[in-house]
Amino acid sequence: MRLDEYFEEIERDEAAERRELVKEKSYAITDYLEDVEHEFDRRVTDDALLGSTSPTIFVGRSSYPNVSTGVLSPVGNEKRAADFETGGHWYERDFSIEDVFEHRTGLVNSTQRADVGNVADAWNGFLGTQREVAIADRPVDVEIGLDGPLDVDFEVSERDVTTPTGPRAQAKSATLTENPHVPRPVKKTLEDDDWRAEGAMNYLYNRGFDVYDINTILSAGALGEGANRRLVPTRWSITAVDDTVGKFLRGGLRNATSVDKTEVYYNEYLGNKFWIVLVPGNWEFELVEFKAPGSVWNPDPDRGMWIAADREGYEGRSSYVDETAGAYYAARLGVLEHLEERDRQASVLVCRHVTPDYWGPTGVWQVRETVRDAFAGESGTAESFGAALRELGPQLPVSLARLRRKSSMAAGVQSSLAEFAAGTD
C-alpha cells in the first residue's frame, strides 16, 4: 500500500473510533476504592487475618536498600485474581485507563519492609511467601496476618510511571494455604546458583515466558548467582528484563539481512499514537516522544509540546537512556521481536505522540503492547526514509524542522541531502 493511501486509512479509522477526551480523573475510581475498603473491612476476621488469592507481588524503591515489599491480592474478586496482574491480556481486552486503574487499585498491597540484600535462602516467613507467589504460574491462595487498618491513598505522582498501586496494609505475616505450581524451567533457574541473572532471563524468554512473568521472578530475588540474589524494585525489574531480552534479540540479528524497503507502521492505544519506520540498513534505533500539553507527563496546558529522544547505534547502548526512561526499552523490545521473527535487521525510528487523552499513568506495558501489535497490521511503504518523513510530517504534532532538531536519524537524512546537493554543484 502506498504511504499516502495508508495514512488516509488511518485518518478514517481515527474519525470512526476516537473516544471523547477524559478531562478529569473519573469519580468512578474513587467510588471503586471505597468499595474495596468496605469489602476489606468485611472480610478481615477478628484476629486480623485476611484470606485472599495473590496473583503477583510488588517491590518498592523508596528508601532503597530498605524497601517496602508486598504481596498483592484482590479482595472479593479471588476467582478473577489472574485478571488483576499486568500483562498483554489487558491490551487484548482493550482496557481503558479507568479499567487499568480499577484493576491496579483493586489489589491490596500487604507490605513489610525488608533489606534487598542476599535473599537466596529466603524461603520462610513473609519473604518466602512472596517468592512462592512470584515463581508460581497461577495465582496462589494466601492468608495475611495484618498489623493495622487499610491505608487508602489514591495519589498518582509523575514518578509513578510504571505501576500505580492500590490500598496498602501493614502485614505481620503471610502464609500459603495451598501448594503453588512452579514451572520446570523456573525450578531450573532457581536450582542453579552459578547462573547469571541475564542468562536466566534469556533462558526463560526462550522457553516461552513473557517479560511480565520474568520481571516478577527477578523482582522477588529468584534469579542470578546465589550470592548476588536480591530483591529488585518492580520498576527497575521491568526495565531490566526489557533491556536484557532486547540485547539478546539484537545480538541474534547482527548478521541478518536488512529489510529491502522503507516500511511504516501505525498503532494507537490509550491516547498514545505510534509511528514506526523501518529503513534498510544496519541496526539503529531511536525513540522520539512528543508529549502534548495537558497529557499526564506534560500537565501544564500552556507549556507547549515537550519532546524527548534517545537512540542507539549498531553496537547498542552502554548506559541508561536520558530522556525516555522505560518506554525506550519497551518500544525497542516490540520492534526487535518483530525483526527477529522475520530474521531481518533495520534502522528504526519510533515516534510516540502522547496526547491529552492520556490523562493517567498506566505503565510502560501499554507502550510494549501497542508497538508489538502495530506489526500485526498492514504497513505503508515509501521509496526512501526521506520520502517517508515527508509523508509522515503532516501526521505528527510538530514540524519536520523541529523533529530534525531533536532526532538524530531525521537530522541525518537532512545532512545526507545537503551533502548530496553540495556534491552536484
N, C-alpha and C positions, 0 to 999 in steps of 0.2 A: 504494500500500500504506500503511495506517495505520502510524504510527510505532511503536505498541506491538507490532504484528504483525512489523514489521521487526526490532525488537530481539530478539524471541523467535526469529526465524530465525537471527540472528547467534549467539545463545547455543547453538542446536542445532549450528551449524557448528563453533563452537569446541570443543564437547564431543567432536565426532567427529574433529577434526583436530589438536587441541592436542598438541604434542610434549613429551616429558619435559624438564624443566629441565636445562640443561647447567650444572653447578655449578663445574666446573673447566675450564681450558683442556685441550683434547684432546691427549693424548700423541702421537696420530697426526700432529699438525702438526710436533712436534719430530722424529719419525721421518722425516717428509717432507723437512724441511730437511737432515737427514743424507744422504738420498738425492740431493738437489740438489747437495750438496757433493761427494759421491763422483762423480756424473756430471760435474760441473765439472772435477774433477781428471783424470778420464779423457779429457775432450775437449780440454783445453788442450795445445797442441803444445809441443815442446821450446823453441821460440823465443817462448813465452808469447803465442801467438795463439789467440784464441777465435773460432770461426766460429759464427754463430747467425742467427736471424731476429728482428728487432726490430719489435714492434707499436706501441710508444709510447715516451715519454720521461718524465723526472721532473726537476723543478727544485725544490731545497730552499729554505728560507727562513732557516735558521740562518746567522748572521754576515752577513746582508744588509747591503750590496750585493755582498759577495764570497761567492757561494753555490756549493753543490755542484750540478752539473748532470750528468745522466746519461742514458744510453741503456739502456732496459730490454729484456731478451731472455730467453726461456725456454731452458733447456739440456736437450736431449733431447726436447723437445716442439715442435720447429720447425714441423711440419706443422699444429699446432694453435695457432700463435702468436696468431692473432686472438682465440681464446677467453680469453687472459690479459689482454686490455685491458678496463678497466672500461667497462660500458655496460648498456643496458637488457636485453641478451641474458642477463645474469646473473639478472635478475628473471624473465624469461620461462622460464628453465630451473630456476627455483625453487632457486637456490643457497642452501645453508645457510651459517651463519657459518664452519664448517670449510671449505666449498668456497671461500668468498671468501678466507680466509686462505691456503689452499693455492695459489690462483692468484696472490695478491699475493706471497707469499713464494717462489713458484716462478720469479719474474723476477729475474735477476741484474742489479743496477744498476751498470753500468760508468761510473765518475764521474771528472770533473775539476772543479777549482774554476775559477770564472770570474767576472768582474765583469759585473753585469747591464747596464752602460751601453750606449750605442748599438751595436746589433748588426745594423743594417740591411744591412751588406755582408758579414756573417759567413757566407760560403758555402764556406769552405775549412776544413780541419782538423777538430778534434773538434766544434766548434760547428756547422760547416757540415753535417756528417753528421747531427748531432742534429736540425737543422732539416729536412733532407730526410726523415728518418723521420717527423717531426711533420706535415708537409704532405701526405704520401702517403696514398692512400685504402686501402692494404692494407699488411700487414707487409713489411718490406724486409730483404733479406739483407745482413748486415754482418760485418765482421771487426774484432775489437777487439784492439789491442796492449796487453797487461797490464803492470802495474808493481807486482807484489806478489801475495800469496795472497788467496783469498776470505775475506772477513770475515763470518762468520755470527753475527748478534746479534739474537735474536728477543725484543726487549723493546718492548712497546707502552705508551706513556705516555698520560695523559689528553689531552695536546696533539695526539696523532696522530689527530685526529678524522676526517681526510679520507682519508688514504692510508697504512695500514700497509705497509711495504716489506720486501723480502726481503734476501738477502745482497748485499754490496757488494764491488766490486773496483776498485782504482785503475787508471785507463786512461792509457796513454801516447798512444794514437791510436785513431781509429775511421775506417774507410773503408767505402764502399758496394761491394758485389760484384755489384750489378745496378742498372739504372736505375729509380728509383721512378716510379710513375704518380701524377701530380698532377692533380686535377680542375680543369677550366677555371675555375670560379668562384674557386677558391683562387688560381690564377695571376693572375686579375684583381685580387684584393685585394693581392697581392704587388707587382704592377707599378705600382700607384697610390700614390705616395709622399705624396699630399695627402689621402688618405682617413683620417679619424679612426678610431681603433680601434672606437668604439661603432657607427659606421655600417657598418664592415666586418663586425662580428659579426652585426648585424641582417640585412645582405645575405646572409650565408652561411646564417643560420637560415631566411630566406625562400626560399632555394634548396634547402631540404631537408636541410641539415646539422643533426644533433642537437647539443645543447650539449656532448656529450662530445668530438666532433671539434673544435668551435670552441675549447674551452678548451685543448686540446693545441696547436693552432696559435698561440693567443695566448701560451701559456707559452713557446714557442720564440722569441718576439720577432718573429713574422712578420706582425703586424697593426699598423696605425696609421700615422701620418705618419712618413715616413722618418727624420727627425731624432730622433723620440721612440721609435723601436722599441727595446725592451729585453726581456731575459728576465723572465718573471713567475713567481714561485714557484707551483707546481702548486696548492697550497691556495688561494692568492689568485685564481688564474685561474678556478677552478671557481666561486667566489662571484661574481667579476666578470661572468662570462658569464650566470649565472642572473639576476643583478641587471639587467644591461643588456637582455637579452631580455625580462625581466619588465616593465621600464619601457616598452619598445616596445609590448608587448601591452596593457598598461594604458592607454597613450595612445590606442590604437585603440578602446577601449571607453568613452571619456569621454562620448560622446553616445548610447551604446547603451541600448536599453530594459532595464529591470530585470526580473529573474525575477519571476514573478507569484505565487509561493507559497514557503513555507519548506521547504527540502529538506535531508535529512540523508543523508550517505553514510558508509560504513564500509569500512575495509580493514585487514588485519593482515599483517605480514611480519617475520621475524627478531626476534620478541619486541617489535615496535613496533606499537601499536594507534592507528589514526587515526579520529577522527570529524570530519567536515567538514560544517558547517552553512552553507547559502546562504540569505540572508534578503533579501526585497525591499528595494530601496533603492539609493543610490549606492554606488560602490566604497568599501570599507573592508576591511581585512584584519588579522587578529590570529592569532598562533600562541601557544598556551599548551602548555607541556610539563610533564608530570608524570613525574619521574624517580624510579623506585622504589628503595628501599634494596636494595643487592645487585646493581643493574644497573651497567653499565660506567661511567656518568658520576655515579653515586652509590654507590660501592662499600661504604661503611660500613653494615652491616645495622642499626645502632642509630640512624642519623641521622634517620630518618623521610623522608617524601616531600619531594623538592625540586621546587619549582615555579618555572618561568621563563616570561616572557611578553614579547613585543614586538608592536608594531602600527604601522599607518599609516592615514591618512585618505584622502580623495578625491584630494589632491594628492601622495600618496606620501610618501617619507622623504627627508630631506636629509642624513642621517648613518647610519653603520653601526649595526646593532642592538646592544643592550647585553647581552642575556642568551641568545639562542637561536642566535647565530652563523649558520653556513652553512645550517642546517636551515630557517631562516626563508625564505631566498631560494629554496631548492629546493622547499619546500612551496608557496610563492606562485606559482612558475612553473607547477607542475602544475595549480593552481586556475585561473590565467589562461589556460592553454591550453584548458581545458575551456570557460571562458566565451567565449573568442574563437571557438571552434568553433560555439557557439550564438548568437553575436552578442548576448550579454546581459551586464549587469553585476549585481553583488550586493554586499551586505555579508557578509563571510565570517569565520567563526570556525573555526579548526582546532585540535582538541585532540589532543595526542600523548601516549600513555602508554608510557613506556619501562619495560618490565617486567624482572624479574630474568633472563628468558630471553635478554635482550640482553647477553651476557657479554663480548663483544669488539667493538671499534670497526670497523665495516665501511665507513664513509664515508657522506656525505650522498646518494649516488646512491640508496640504498635509501629515503630519505625522498621523493625526487623520483619514483621509480618507483611507490612504494606509493600516493602521492597521485594520480598520473596514472591508475593502474589502478582506483582507488576509483570513478571516474566510469563505468567500464565496466559496473558492476553496477546493480541497481535501487536507487532511493532511497526513503527513507521521507519522509513529508510530515507537517507539523504546521500547526495553524491560525495560529500566530504563533511568533516567536522565543522568547518566554517559555514557551509550551507545549512547544516543542522542548527547551528546557533542563530543564524538569521531567521530561520523558520520558528525557532523556539522563542526568540526575543519577545514577540507580542504576547506570549502566554505568561511571561514572567512578571513579577510585581515591580521590577526595576529595569532600567535601560540596559542595553548591551554594553554601553560605555561603562556604566557603574559595575556591571558584572566583571568586565575585564580588569577593572582596578582591584578587584578582590580575588578573582580566580586565576591561578597560575596557568591552568590549562587554556582558559579562554584568552588570556593575555598572550599565551604562546602562539595561538592562531594569528592574532593581530601582528605579532612580531615577525612571524614567518611571511605573512603577506607583504609587510613593509620591506623585508629583506629581498623578497622576490621582485617587488616593484623597482627597488634600487638597482638590482642586478640587470634589469632590462633597459636601463637608461643608456 
